[in-house]
Amino acid sequence: MNDFEPNIAVRQRWMGVLARAGDALDAHEAALKDSAYQLIRAPEVGMTLVRGRMGGTGNAFNLGEMTVTRCVVRLADGRTGYSYLAGRDKRRAEL
């Protein structure tokens, strides 16, 4: 583990909170945008294949496709952040 990697469980919990925040995150957008960062890959919309299993344990099958938005940023301290979210919200993917 290097100096940039926080405790993985703590990071996963906070990423889950941010992912479920939805419109509540908008009130804090200005504070989040004040952080110095560089866009490595600007927000872009694409498609991904969703797979499923009958009963959760059966053979895998292709359920369908869904739109996703992704973005990659590099913070001023060198850490890189990756965002993938369901839908077409480019602004939220950049947050």
URVEN-V967472 format. One record per run of one state. SS is the DSSP state (H for helix, E for strand, - for the rest). FROM is the first residue (numbers start at 1). TO is the last residue. Records with the same first field share a line. If there is no record, write none. Layout:
SS = FROM-TO + FROM-TO
//
This chain:
- = 1-7 + 34-36 + 57-59 + 76-79 + 87-89 + 95-95
H = 8-33 + 54-56 + 90-94
E = 37-53 + 60-75 + 80-86
//
